[in-house]
Amino acid sequence: MRRWVQQALRRFGYQLVRTSARLRPSLGVHHDDAPLPARLAERLRPDHPRLVELRRRYADSTLPMLMHTWWTADYVDRTLDLAHFRGDNAYVWQTRHMPEAHLRYYLYARDVAERDRLGLFGRLVEDGAFGCWVYRSSRFAALSRDVLDSVNELNFLERHAGITRQPDLTVLDIGAGYGRLAHRSCEALPNLGRYYCTDGVAESTFLSEFYLEHRDCRKATVVPADELARLEGVRFDLAVNVHSFSEMGLAAIDGWLALLHRLDVPRLLVVPNDAIALLSMEADGSRRDFEGVLERHGYRLAVCEPAIADDDVRELIGVRDHLFLFERA
């Protein structure tokens, strides 16, 4: 059959070849297709009772943080494969718009490694589970966007907020997604006291509950967005919002910042989607600056750094993200 197909294709100037694992993401394959054990596939299904319950509760809520302008039910259905939630999808763009991804990841890793004060390369383990793309080299055992972003963000927080020097460090992650940074913080920070995850998307709450249990992250707690009263009285050292405010409307951003104000959270990490612009996503598709909302709730910019320090590497990779640290006045 293979010879017959080859002969037929040659008449039209084509040849059938086997693609390497490195090329497959560039060809539109959105996740590593390693088989999922049946016990996990049973939990990661769209009709799971817990997910159905969370969808109903979030739909019934009138909280502004649950009014979606980007993460609509249609968007989630089109972009999220529950069984491969760590693949190239709505949570993390790993390969799209990134030809030769393995080379770009290597350059990204070289840049981050020069500032890895915490020595996280080699300590954070990447097994490629749940569809995550992994690239290997002689210098770096296993590279993924999950690991690279986490090493970068934790080192940024160490440089400017001294997170390893704070006993019983307590973090609130708004828009926590599947729990990436919570997992990596539990893995990297021995002084971590408690890491709270919350998210206005039902699927994110469902996945973070599953994933942090799967990774045995005992210091992580997932708080559904309609149970935020559970956070009252907790002393927080830091809040983080990674690629999340940029996918909300101003009303939702204001709701989350009002919560941080009530909880008296002293520092806030924000990583927007738009390089150095702090822009919301409104229902009509317009974008509005939300720095004024931050200021109204007492947060002033303390530090802004590019995620990739080397100008040439930043242009070669095409990742122009910046990390913002705000402090309460």
Residue frames as qw, qx, qy, qz and C-alpha x, y, z in Angstrom:
[[0.000, 0.885, 0.466, 0.000, 0.00, 0.00, 0.00],
 [0.308, -0.785, 0.103, 0.528, 2.82, 2.39, 0.88],
 [0.386, -0.149, 0.596, 0.688, 4.59, 1.73, -2.47],
 [0.217, 0.602, 0.686, 0.346, 1.33, 2.25, -4.36],
 [0.113, -0.935, -0.276, 0.190, 0.68, 5.58, -2.62],
 [0.393, -0.591, 0.308, 0.633, 4.28, 6.68, -3.23],
 [0.365, 0.144, 0.674, 0.626, 3.99, 5.91, -6.95],
 [0.097, 0.783, 0.583, 0.193, 0.69, 7.76, -7.23],
 [0.240, -0.896, -0.105, 0.358, 2.05, 10.82, -5.44],
 [0.474, -0.350, 0.416, 0.693, 5.23, 10.98, -7.55],
 [0.354, 0.499, 0.618, 0.494, 3.17, 11.51, -10.68],
 [0.056, -0.924, -0.306, -0.222, 2.06, 14.83, -9.18],
 [0.339, 0.644, -0.322, 0.606, 5.47, 15.80, -7.80],
 [0.538, -0.652, 0.273, -0.460, 4.88, 14.78, -4.16],
 [0.530, 0.213, -0.795, 0.205, 6.57, 12.30, -1.85],
 [0.742, -0.587, -0.194, -0.259, 5.28, 10.57, 1.29],
 [0.405, 0.397, -0.619, 0.543, 7.70, 10.95, 4.21],
 [0.608, -0.557, -0.538, 0.176, 7.57, 10.17, 7.92],
 [0.024, -0.841, 0.118, -0.528, 7.71, 13.37, 9.98],
 [0.447, 0.091, -0.660, 0.597, 9.92, 13.68, 13.02],
 [0.344, -0.667, -0.602, 0.274, 8.50, 14.50, 16.43],
 [0.267, -0.385, -0.063, 0.881, 10.13, 17.93, 16.15],
 [0.045, -0.053, -0.472, -0.879, 8.21, 18.83, 13.01],
 [0.131, -0.485, -0.856, -0.124, 4.77, 17.61, 14.04],
 [0.076, -0.666, -0.444, 0.594, 3.79, 20.73, 16.04],
 [0.008, 0.403, -0.295, -0.866, 4.59, 22.89, 13.01],
 [0.140, -0.110, -0.812, -0.556, 2.19, 20.78, 10.95],
 [0.502, -0.320, -0.150, -0.789, -0.79, 21.66, 13.11],
 [0.678, -0.269, -0.680, 0.082, -0.64, 18.80, 15.62],
 [0.236, -0.757, 0.081, -0.604, -1.70, 20.52, 18.83],
 [0.624, -0.596, 0.416, -0.287, -0.63, 18.01, 21.46],
 [0.090, 0.373, -0.923, -0.006, 1.63, 15.08, 22.07],
 [0.773, -0.087, -0.266, -0.570, -0.62, 12.07, 21.51],
 [0.154, 0.206, -0.919, 0.298, 0.79, 9.76, 24.17],
 [0.509, -0.416, -0.680, -0.324, -2.10, 7.53, 25.33],
 [0.324, -0.464, 0.358, -0.742, -3.91, 8.56, 28.49],
 [0.073, -0.026, -0.967, 0.245, -4.50, 5.83, 31.11],
 [0.295, -0.490, -0.710, -0.411, -8.16, 4.84, 31.32],
 [0.391, -0.601, -0.567, 0.405, -8.49, 5.94, 34.96],
 [0.172, -0.386, -0.014, 0.906, -7.42, 9.48, 33.98],
 [0.104, -0.147, -0.591, -0.786, -9.45, 9.61, 30.79],
 [0.280, -0.563, -0.777, -0.044, -12.51, 8.69, 32.86],
 [0.265, -0.656, -0.374, 0.600, -12.05, 11.84, 34.94],
 [0.083, -0.414, 0.235, 0.876, -11.16, 14.19, 32.09],
 [0.134, 0.404, 0.796, 0.431, -14.44, 13.99, 30.23],
 [0.093, -0.261, -0.110, -0.955, -16.82, 16.88, 29.45],
 [0.617, -0.459, -0.364, -0.525, -19.78, 15.24, 31.20],
 [0.451, -0.030, -0.725, 0.519, -17.96, 14.58, 34.48],
 [0.339, -0.755, -0.561, -0.031, -20.39, 15.39, 37.33],
 [0.434, -0.574, -0.158, 0.676, -17.99, 17.82, 39.01],
 [0.196, -0.033, 0.365, 0.910, -17.52, 19.82, 35.80],
 [0.158, -0.559, -0.658, -0.479, -21.25, 19.85, 35.13],
 [0.408, -0.735, -0.466, 0.277, -21.84, 21.17, 38.66],
 [0.370, -0.430, 0.034, 0.823, -19.21, 23.92, 38.32],
 [0.098, 0.224, 0.527, 0.814, -20.60, 25.02, 34.95],
 [0.262, -0.691, -0.626, -0.250, -24.08, 25.31, 36.44],
 [0.450, -0.689, -0.314, 0.473, -22.92, 27.22, 39.51],
 [0.325, -0.257, 0.201, 0.887, -20.80, 29.66, 37.50],
 [0.005, 0.386, 0.604, 0.697, -23.60, 30.23, 34.99],
 [0.342, -0.739, -0.574, -0.088, -26.03, 31.04, 37.84],
 [0.480, -0.478, -0.235, 0.697, -23.65, 33.48, 39.53],
 [0.206, 0.940, 0.227, 0.152, -23.93, 37.26, 39.16],
 [0.554, -0.621, 0.170, 0.528, -20.32, 37.95, 40.20],
 [0.381, 0.863, -0.186, -0.276, -18.62, 40.32, 37.72],
 [0.215, -0.571, 0.766, 0.205, -15.57, 38.03, 37.70],
 [0.495, 0.122, 0.858, 0.064, -17.71, 35.35, 36.07],
 [0.528, 0.758, 0.204, -0.325, -18.96, 37.53, 33.21],
 [0.652, -0.151, 0.528, 0.522, -16.88, 36.25, 30.28],
 [0.373, 0.798, -0.092, -0.464, -15.91, 38.33, 27.27],
 [0.302, 0.586, -0.711, -0.245, -13.31, 35.94, 25.82],
 [0.001, 0.133, -0.984, 0.114, -13.61, 32.61, 27.63],
 [0.684, 0.044, 0.019, -0.728, -17.16, 31.96, 26.48],
 [0.793, -0.028, 0.583, -0.174, -18.66, 28.47, 26.38],
 [0.793, 0.606, 0.040, -0.047, -18.22, 28.41, 22.60],
 [0.238, 0.808, -0.525, 0.123, -14.56, 29.42, 22.85],
 [0.475, -0.446, 0.730, -0.205, -13.84, 26.75, 25.45],
 [0.865, 0.219, 0.420, -0.162, -15.58, 24.07, 23.37],
 [0.695, 0.712, -0.101, 0.025, -13.53, 25.01, 20.30],
 [0.287, 0.779, -0.489, 0.270, -10.11, 25.41, 21.90],
 [0.336, -0.523, 0.689, -0.372, -9.86, 23.08, 24.89],
 [0.777, 0.046, -0.612, -0.139, -9.30, 19.33, 24.80],
 [0.648, -0.657, 0.209, -0.324, -9.78, 18.22, 28.40],
 [0.976, -0.129, 0.075, 0.157, -7.69, 15.07, 28.00],
 [0.703, 0.209, 0.033, 0.678, -4.76, 17.06, 26.57],
 [0.137, -0.963, -0.231, -0.004, -5.12, 20.28, 28.55],
 [0.460, -0.700, 0.275, 0.472, -1.34, 20.80, 28.66],
 [0.629, 0.301, 0.487, 0.527, -1.03, 20.76, 24.88],
 [0.128, -0.011, 0.197, 0.972, -0.97, 23.76, 22.56],
 [0.117, -0.644, -0.735, -0.179, -4.33, 25.29, 23.42],
 [0.144, -0.868, -0.214, -0.423, -6.10, 28.20, 25.05],
 [0.664, -0.724, -0.033, 0.185, -3.98, 27.93, 28.21],
 [0.415, -0.633, 0.434, 0.488, -0.51, 27.94, 26.67],
 [0.701, 0.695, -0.100, -0.125, 0.42, 28.63, 23.07],
 [0.717, -0.460, 0.450, 0.268, 3.38, 26.27, 22.75],
 [0.555, -0.017, 0.632, 0.540, 3.92, 25.77, 19.04],
 [0.375, 0.783, 0.473, 0.152, 1.49, 27.91, 17.03],
 [0.194, 0.971, -0.069, 0.120, 3.13, 30.84, 15.26],
 [0.386, -0.751, 0.532, 0.072, 6.45, 29.28, 16.28],
 [0.890, 0.393, -0.233, 0.010, 8.13, 27.31, 13.44],
 [0.587, 0.361, -0.560, 0.460, 11.30, 25.48, 14.50],
 [0.578, -0.733, -0.048, -0.356, 9.89, 25.47, 18.03],
 [0.901, -0.289, -0.130, 0.297, 12.67, 23.24, 19.38],
 [0.548, 0.289, -0.084, 0.780, 15.32, 25.84, 18.41],
 [0.165, -0.669, -0.036, -0.724, 13.32, 28.72, 19.86],
 [0.778, -0.599, -0.139, -0.129, 12.75, 26.86, 23.11],
 [0.822, -0.073, -0.145, 0.545, 16.50, 26.24, 23.35],
 [0.274, 0.460, -0.047, 0.843, 17.25, 29.95, 22.87],
 [0.490, -0.685, -0.114, -0.527, 14.58, 30.84, 25.43],
 [0.880, -0.421, -0.175, 0.132, 16.14, 28.37, 27.90],
 [0.657, 0.167, -0.145, 0.720, 19.64, 29.79, 27.37],
 [0.027, -0.596, 0.011, -0.802, 18.36, 33.28, 28.13],
 [0.676, -0.622, -0.103, -0.383, 16.42, 32.22, 31.24],
 [0.899, -0.179, -0.259, 0.305, 19.25, 30.00, 32.53],
 [0.430, 0.388, -0.227, 0.783, 21.56, 33.02, 32.79],
 [0.263, -0.459, 0.204, -0.824, 19.15, 34.49, 35.37],
 [0.791, -0.311, -0.483, -0.209, 18.18, 31.26, 37.13],
 [0.078, -0.588, 0.555, -0.584, 19.24, 32.38, 40.60],
 [0.762, -0.276, 0.341, -0.476, 17.03, 29.69, 42.16],
 [0.057, -0.360, 0.919, 0.150, 18.71, 26.88, 40.20],
 [0.719, 0.185, 0.403, -0.535, 15.38, 25.54, 38.94],
 [0.699, 0.467, -0.460, -0.284, 16.65, 23.99, 35.72],
 [0.434, 0.243, -0.851, 0.169, 17.17, 20.35, 36.55],
 [0.127, 0.037, 0.762, -0.634, 14.92, 20.61, 39.60],
 [0.617, 0.306, 0.205, -0.696, 11.61, 21.11, 37.84],
 [0.369, -0.026, 0.904, 0.213, 10.62, 17.83, 36.23],
 [0.556, 0.378, -0.142, -0.727, 8.78, 17.64, 32.91],
 [0.464, -0.014, 0.885, 0.029, 7.16, 14.34, 31.93],
 [0.156, 0.059, -0.612, -0.773, 5.09, 15.62, 28.99],
 [0.110, 0.368, 0.900, -0.207, 1.84, 14.43, 30.57],
 [0.263, 0.717, 0.534, -0.362, -1.56, 15.50, 29.23],
 [0.575, 0.727, 0.314, 0.206, -0.31, 16.48, 25.79],
 [0.188, -0.916, 0.183, 0.302, 2.55, 18.82, 26.75],
 [0.747, 0.607, -0.171, 0.210, 5.21, 19.25, 24.05],
 [0.650, -0.670, 0.268, 0.240, 8.72, 18.47, 25.33],
 [0.634, 0.711, -0.260, 0.161, 12.05, 19.22, 23.65],
 [0.824, -0.483, 0.138, 0.261, 15.40, 17.79, 24.71],
 [0.460, 0.802, -0.325, 0.198, 19.00, 18.84, 24.18],
 [0.730, 0.114, -0.502, 0.450, 22.44, 17.96, 25.53],
 [0.113, 0.290, -0.401, 0.862, 22.29, 20.92, 27.93],
 [0.498, -0.108, 0.309, -0.803, 18.63, 20.82, 28.99],
 [0.213, 0.013, 0.975, -0.055, 17.09, 17.45, 29.79],
 [0.092, 0.562, 0.803, 0.179, 13.46, 18.38, 29.06],
 [0.002, 0.140, 0.029, -0.990, 12.14, 21.75, 27.93],
 [0.034, 0.626, 0.753, 0.198, 8.50, 22.76, 27.81],
 [0.037, -0.607, -0.113, -0.786, 6.71, 26.11, 27.79],
 [0.688, -0.653, -0.283, -0.145, 5.34, 25.12, 31.21],
 [0.778, -0.331, -0.131, 0.518, 8.84, 24.77, 32.67],
 [0.445, 0.273, 0.075, 0.850, 10.37, 27.78, 30.92],
 [0.211, -0.690, -0.192, -0.665, 7.64, 30.24, 31.89],
 [0.731, -0.641, -0.232, -0.030, 7.61, 28.92, 35.46],
 [0.731, -0.154, -0.096, 0.658, 11.40, 29.18, 35.90],
 [0.247, 0.427, 0.128, 0.861, 11.27, 32.70, 34.48],
 [0.383, -0.710, -0.237, -0.541, 8.36, 33.93, 36.61],
 [0.781, -0.565, -0.221, 0.151, 9.64, 32.43, 39.87],
 [0.649, -0.042, -0.052, 0.758, 13.10, 33.92, 39.35],
 [0.035, 0.576, 0.170, 0.799, 11.57, 37.32, 38.56],
 [0.582, -0.716, -0.216, -0.319, 9.64, 37.14, 41.84],
 [0.812, -0.349, -0.169, 0.437, 12.78, 36.11, 43.69],
 [0.473, 0.246, 0.015, 0.846, 14.78, 39.04, 42.30],
 [0.076, -0.440, -0.095, -0.890, 12.16, 41.68, 43.07],
 [0.642, -0.527, -0.085, -0.551, 10.07, 40.26, 45.92],
 [0.010, 0.455, -0.814, 0.361, 12.45, 37.82, 47.65],
 [0.807, -0.190, -0.212, -0.517, 9.88, 35.03, 47.70],
 [0.791, 0.008, -0.584, 0.180, 12.27, 32.39, 49.10],
 [0.255, 0.199, -0.542, 0.776, 13.08, 34.59, 52.10],
 [0.497, -0.293, 0.079, -0.813, 9.46, 34.84, 53.26],
 [0.091, -0.034, 0.960, -0.263, 8.49, 32.16, 55.80],
 [0.307, 0.459, 0.797, -0.245, 5.18, 30.45, 55.09],
 [0.079, 0.185, -0.389, -0.899, 4.84, 32.25, 51.77],
 [0.389, 0.486, 0.736, -0.266, 1.16, 32.51, 50.85],
 [0.013, -0.157, 0.517, 0.841, 0.13, 33.13, 47.23],
 [0.535, 0.516, 0.520, -0.420, -3.19, 33.81, 45.52],
 [0.199, -0.083, 0.704, 0.677, -3.31, 32.89, 41.82],
 [0.480, 0.550, 0.324, -0.602, -6.14, 34.64, 39.94],
 [0.701, 0.596, -0.232, -0.315, -6.84, 33.01, 36.60],
 [0.491, -0.526, 0.693, 0.044, -4.82, 29.97, 37.61],
 [0.571, 0.401, -0.596, -0.397, -5.74, 27.92, 34.54],
 [0.886, -0.059, -0.449, -0.099, -4.90, 24.26, 35.02],
 [0.717, -0.691, 0.082, 0.038, -2.62, 25.07, 38.00],
 [0.758, 0.476, -0.210, 0.392, 0.73, 25.36, 36.20],
 [0.158, 0.654, -0.404, 0.620, 2.39, 27.92, 38.47],
 [0.711, -0.517, 0.243, -0.410, 0.88, 26.37, 41.59],
 [0.995, 0.017, -0.029, 0.099, 2.42, 23.01, 40.69],
 [0.644, 0.484, -0.253, 0.536, 5.82, 24.54, 39.95],
 [0.190, -0.710, 0.321, -0.596, 5.77, 26.67, 43.12],
 [0.875, -0.391, 0.175, -0.224, 5.06, 23.59, 45.23],
 [0.938, 0.196, -0.058, 0.279, 7.94, 21.86, 43.45],
 [0.528, 0.552, -0.174, 0.621, 10.42, 24.76, 43.72],
 [0.117, -0.646, 0.250, -0.711, 9.76, 26.65, 46.98],
 [0.510, -0.152, -0.792, 0.300, 10.45, 24.79, 50.25],
 [0.047, -0.131, -0.470, 0.872, 9.24, 27.83, 52.24],
 [0.364, -0.254, -0.455, -0.772, 5.82, 27.83, 50.57],
 [0.278, 0.017, 0.712, -0.645, 3.06, 27.82, 53.14],
 [0.472, 0.488, 0.706, -0.203, -0.08, 27.76, 50.98],
 [0.005, -0.141, 0.514, 0.846, -0.88, 28.43, 47.33],
 [0.436, 0.491, 0.602, -0.454, -4.51, 29.29, 46.53],
 [0.109, 0.040, 0.678, 0.725, -5.85, 28.95, 42.98],
 [0.375, 0.577, 0.557, -0.464, -9.03, 30.51, 41.68],
 [0.098, -0.045, 0.627, 0.771, -10.45, 31.11, 38.22],
 [0.475, 0.310, 0.226, -0.792, -13.67, 32.41, 36.71],
 [0.604, 0.275, -0.576, -0.478, -13.80, 29.60, 34.13],
 [0.875, -0.246, 0.237, -0.344, -15.47, 26.39, 35.30],
 [0.927, 0.296, -0.200, 0.118, -13.18, 24.19, 33.18],
 [0.316, 0.621, -0.508, 0.507, -10.12, 25.80, 34.77],
 [0.523, -0.481, 0.463, -0.530, -11.39, 25.17, 38.28],
 [0.976, 0.012, 0.085, -0.201, -12.17, 21.57, 37.33],
 [0.799, 0.447, -0.303, 0.264, -8.75, 20.99, 35.74],
 [0.085, 0.642, -0.536, 0.542, -6.74, 22.64, 38.52],
 [0.745, -0.374, 0.362, -0.418, -8.55, 20.50, 41.11],
 [0.987, 0.160, 0.008, -0.006, -7.67, 17.40, 39.10],
 [0.643, 0.594, -0.327, 0.356, -4.10, 18.39, 38.17],
 [0.098, -0.670, 0.523, -0.518, -2.92, 19.52, 41.60],
 [0.847, -0.273, 0.353, -0.288, -4.30, 16.34, 43.13],
 [0.932, 0.343, -0.074, 0.096, -2.60, 14.31, 40.38],
 [0.474, 0.615, -0.401, 0.487, 0.73, 16.05, 41.12],
 [0.686, -0.444, -0.486, 0.311, 0.22, 15.58, 44.89],
 [0.190, 0.445, -0.145, 0.863, 0.55, 19.32, 45.53],
 [0.435, -0.537, -0.691, 0.211, -0.57, 19.25, 49.14],
 [0.228, -0.395, -0.234, 0.858, 0.20, 22.93, 49.73],
 [0.122, -0.064, -0.421, -0.897, -2.14, 24.00, 46.93],
 [0.237, 0.451, 0.740, -0.439, -5.83, 24.75, 47.47],
 [0.017, 0.278, 0.586, 0.761, -8.37, 25.39, 44.70],
 [0.148, 0.432, 0.538, -0.709, -11.12, 27.85, 45.62],
 [0.260, 0.560, 0.687, 0.383, -14.06, 27.99, 43.20],
 [0.127, 0.261, 0.081, 0.954, -14.86, 31.55, 42.15],
 [0.473, -0.565, -0.309, -0.601, -18.25, 31.44, 43.84],
 [0.779, -0.514, -0.325, 0.154, -16.64, 30.49, 47.18],
 [0.432, 0.547, -0.250, 0.672, -14.22, 33.42, 47.51],
 [0.500, -0.747, 0.085, -0.430, -15.49, 34.17, 51.02],
 [0.945, -0.237, -0.108, 0.197, -13.24, 31.27, 52.09],
 [0.623, 0.368, -0.158, 0.672, -10.26, 33.57, 51.51],
 [0.242, -0.835, 0.024, -0.494, -11.36, 36.18, 54.04],
 [0.679, -0.694, 0.224, -0.082, -8.91, 36.35, 56.93],
 [0.906, 0.062, 0.113, 0.403, -6.04, 34.72, 55.03],
 [0.192, -0.852, 0.243, 0.421, -2.78, 36.72, 55.11],
 [0.824, 0.480, 0.190, 0.233, -1.38, 36.84, 51.59],
 [0.470, -0.535, 0.270, 0.648, 2.16, 37.85, 50.61],
 [0.016, -0.313, 0.588, 0.746, 1.57, 37.90, 46.89],
 [0.700, 0.473, 0.437, -0.309, -1.03, 37.57, 44.13],
 [0.230, -0.258, 0.686, 0.640, -0.27, 36.52, 40.55],
 [0.634, 0.594, 0.333, -0.365, -2.19, 36.96, 37.31],
 [0.294, -0.347, 0.692, 0.560, -0.51, 35.40, 34.28],
 [0.113, -0.016, -0.703, -0.702, -2.10, 35.98, 30.85],
 [0.054, -0.487, -0.861, 0.139, -5.51, 36.31, 32.46],
 [0.067, 0.654, 0.285, -0.697, -6.52, 39.96, 32.94],
 [0.069, 0.344, -0.505, -0.788, -5.88, 40.46, 29.21],
 [0.198, -0.174, -0.876, -0.403, -8.70, 37.99, 28.51],
 [0.110, -0.588, -0.722, 0.347, -11.31, 39.69, 30.75],
 [0.039, 0.791, 0.308, 0.528, -13.47, 42.77, 30.57],
 [0.088, 0.477, -0.361, 0.796, -12.83, 45.76, 32.82],
 [0.674, -0.475, 0.016, -0.565, -15.75, 44.80, 35.08],
 [0.956, -0.150, -0.241, 0.081, -14.19, 41.41, 35.83],
 [0.566, 0.321, -0.357, 0.670, -10.73, 42.91, 36.38],
 [0.220, -0.544, 0.209, -0.782, -12.24, 45.47, 38.76],
 [0.850, -0.390, -0.113, -0.336, -13.98, 42.65, 40.66],
 [0.887, -0.009, -0.305, 0.345, -10.75, 40.71, 41.16],
 [0.352, 0.394, -0.302, 0.793, -8.80, 43.81, 42.18],
 [0.492, -0.575, 0.059, -0.651, -11.51, 44.73, 44.67],
 [0.937, -0.285, -0.200, -0.010, -10.97, 41.29, 46.21],
 [0.706, 0.180, -0.297, 0.617, -7.20, 41.88, 46.43],
 [0.047, -0.564, 0.168, -0.807, -7.88, 45.27, 48.02],
 [0.736, -0.520, -0.040, -0.431, -10.13, 43.69, 50.68],
 [0.954, -0.170, -0.157, 0.193, -7.57, 40.98, 51.37],
 [0.219, -0.927, 0.285, 0.107, -4.81, 43.63, 51.59],
 [0.910, 0.114, 0.189, 0.350, -2.47, 41.72, 49.27],
 [0.274, -0.798, 0.155, 0.513, 0.78, 43.76, 49.17],
 [0.070, -0.471, 0.639, 0.604, 2.20, 42.65, 45.79],
 [0.763, 0.451, 0.374, -0.273, 0.74, 41.60, 42.46],
 [0.290, -0.268, 0.708, 0.586, 2.47, 40.00, 39.47],
 [0.644, 0.604, 0.265, -0.388, 0.76, 40.66, 36.13],
 [0.313, -0.201, 0.712, 0.596, 1.85, 39.13, 32.82],
 [0.548, 0.549, 0.178, -0.605, -0.32, 40.57, 30.03],
 [0.773, 0.320, 0.513, 0.191, -0.80, 39.22, 26.51],
 [0.437, 0.860, 0.172, 0.201, 0.22, 42.46, 24.82],
 [0.589, 0.352, -0.240, 0.687, 3.91, 42.99, 25.57],
 [0.242, -0.057, -0.433, 0.866, 3.95, 46.23, 27.61],
 [0.364, -0.278, -0.206, -0.864, 0.28, 47.17, 27.15],
 [0.113, 0.156, 0.855, -0.482, -2.23, 46.49, 29.94],
 [0.418, 0.037, -0.336, -0.843, -5.40, 45.98, 27.91],
 [0.556, 0.111, 0.691, -0.448, -8.70, 44.29, 28.74],
 [0.043, -0.096, -0.832, -0.544, -10.86, 42.31, 26.32],
 [0.418, 0.187, 0.336, -0.823, -14.38, 43.72, 26.13],
 [0.596, 0.317, 0.720, -0.163, -17.47, 41.92, 24.84],
 [0.549, 0.792, 0.120, -0.237, -17.57, 44.07, 21.69],
 [0.855, 0.297, 0.062, 0.421, -13.95, 43.19, 20.88],
 [0.128, 0.893, -0.179, 0.393, -12.52, 46.53, 22.00],
 [0.725, -0.092, -0.423, 0.536, -9.47, 46.75, 24.24],
 [0.218, -0.905, -0.042, -0.362, -9.29, 49.15, 27.19],
 [0.350, 0.452, -0.589, 0.572, -6.35, 50.13, 29.37],
 [0.700, -0.579, -0.398, -0.125, -6.75, 48.73, 32.90],
 [0.502, 0.142, -0.436, 0.733, -3.77, 50.39, 34.60],
 [0.242, -0.430, 0.097, -0.864, -6.19, 52.99, 35.99],
 [0.816, -0.388, -0.277, -0.326, -8.19, 50.21, 37.66],
 [0.772, -0.042, -0.436, 0.461, -4.99, 48.95, 39.31],
 [0.209, 0.285, -0.274, 0.894, -4.21, 52.44, 40.57],
 [0.500, -0.476, -0.122, -0.713, -7.73, 52.95, 41.87],
 [0.889, -0.380, -0.239, -0.093, -7.29, 49.89, 44.09],
 [0.484, -0.827, 0.283, 0.043, -3.94, 51.14, 45.35],
 [0.869, -0.057, 0.334, 0.361, -1.52, 49.22, 43.11],
 [0.169, 0.913, -0.267, -0.259, 1.45, 51.11, 41.68],
 [0.881, 0.405, -0.191, 0.153, 3.99, 49.74, 39.22],
 [0.572, -0.729, 0.331, 0.178, 7.27, 48.82, 40.93],
 [0.325, -0.408, 0.732, 0.439, 9.08, 46.81, 38.23],
 [0.801, 0.512, 0.126, -0.283, 8.59, 45.97, 34.55],
 [0.274, -0.514, 0.732, 0.352, 10.98, 43.61, 32.77],
 [0.679, 0.341, -0.459, -0.460, 10.90, 41.76, 29.44],
 [0.946, -0.184, 0.215, -0.156, 10.43, 38.03, 29.87],
 [0.874, 0.197, 0.095, 0.434, 13.43, 37.52, 27.58],
 [0.352, -0.795, 0.047, 0.492, 16.32, 39.77, 28.51],
 [0.412, -0.224, 0.536, 0.702, 18.42, 39.50, 25.33],
 [0.402, 0.574, 0.005, -0.713, 17.06, 41.83, 22.63],
 [0.312, 0.377, -0.731, -0.475, 18.25, 39.60, 19.77],
 [0.004, -0.090, -0.992, 0.088, 16.84, 36.43, 21.32],
 [0.322, 0.459, 0.527, -0.639, 13.53, 38.21, 21.92],
 [0.461, 0.540, -0.242, -0.661, 13.26, 39.07, 18.23],
 [0.231, 0.268, -0.897, -0.266, 14.37, 35.63, 17.04],
 [0.051, 0.207, 0.945, -0.249, 11.86, 33.84, 19.24],
 [0.234, -0.401, -0.474, -0.748, 9.04, 36.32, 18.74],
 [0.497, -0.615, -0.596, 0.142, 8.05, 36.30, 22.44],
 [0.172, 0.483, -0.108, 0.851, 7.77, 39.91, 23.64],
 [0.571, -0.671, -0.466, -0.081, 6.01, 39.31, 26.96],
 [0.112, 0.526, -0.427, 0.726, 6.81, 41.56, 29.91],
 [0.536, -0.428, -0.687, 0.238, 6.47, 40.86, 33.62],
 [0.135, -0.648, 0.042, -0.749, 4.95, 43.60, 35.81],
 [0.459, -0.321, -0.705, 0.435, 5.21, 43.74, 39.58],
 [0.218, -0.683, -0.142, -0.682, 2.77, 46.09, 41.33],
 [0.351, -0.136, -0.699, 0.608, 2.85, 47.07, 44.99],
 [0.233, -0.807, -0.538, -0.072, 0.11, 48.47, 47.20],
 [0.152, 0.660, -0.146, 0.721, 0.64, 52.15, 47.96]]
